[in-house]
Amino acid sequence: MTPEASSRREELIAGALTDDLSDAEWEELNDARTADPSIDVEIAELSAIAERLDGRGLTWREESPSRGLEERIRAATSQTEPYKDNK
């Protein structure tokens, strides 16, 4: 499987788990599931994990990274130039 195909598979599985797929994406996922039944196994396993986490009352929080995190990462990876997002 190419990296692009693998990435798309992951996107479709994540979308299915969060019920966040368009009709065209559901069709794409269903075609992929027909070709590769292991997708159903992966969805079932991830759903079970999500249910267990949900049962424990865990919630997702978006938090900003602490100050200095970028510098610590760069020091640990020997990168000295600051990151520049070219988008």
Secondary structure in CASP SS format (residue, H / E / C, confidence):
PFRMAT SS
TARGET T0000
AUTHOR 0000-0000-0000
METHOD secondary structure of the structure
MODEL  1
M C 1.00
T C 1.00
P H 1.00
E H 1.00
A H 1.00
S H 1.00
S H 1.00
R H 1.00
R H 1.00
E H 1.00
E H 1.00
L H 1.00
I H 1.00
A H 1.00
G H 1.00
A H 1.00
L H 1.00
T C 1.00
D C 1.00
D C 1.00
L C 1.00
S C 1.00
D H 1.00
A H 1.00
E H 1.00
W H 1.00
E H 1.00
E H 1.00
L H 1.00
N H 1.00
D H 1.00
A H 1.00
R H 1.00
T H 1.00
A H 1.00
D C 1.00
P C 1.00
S H 1.00
I H 1.00
D H 1.00
V H 1.00
E H 1.00
I H 1.00
A H 1.00
E H 1.00
L H 1.00
S H 1.00
A H 1.00
I H 1.00
A H 1.00
E H 1.00
R H 1.00
L H 1.00
D H 1.00
G H 1.00
R C 1.00
G C 1.00
L C 1.00
T C 1.00
W C 1.00
R C 1.00
E C 1.00
E C 1.00
S C 1.00
P C 1.00
S C 1.00
R C 1.00
G C 1.00
L H 1.00
E H 1.00
E H 1.00
R H 1.00
I H 1.00
R H 1.00
A H 1.00
A H 1.00
T H 1.00
S C 1.00
Q C 1.00
T C 1.00
E C 1.00
P C 1.00
Y C 1.00
K C 1.00
D C 1.00
N C 1.00
K C 1.00
END
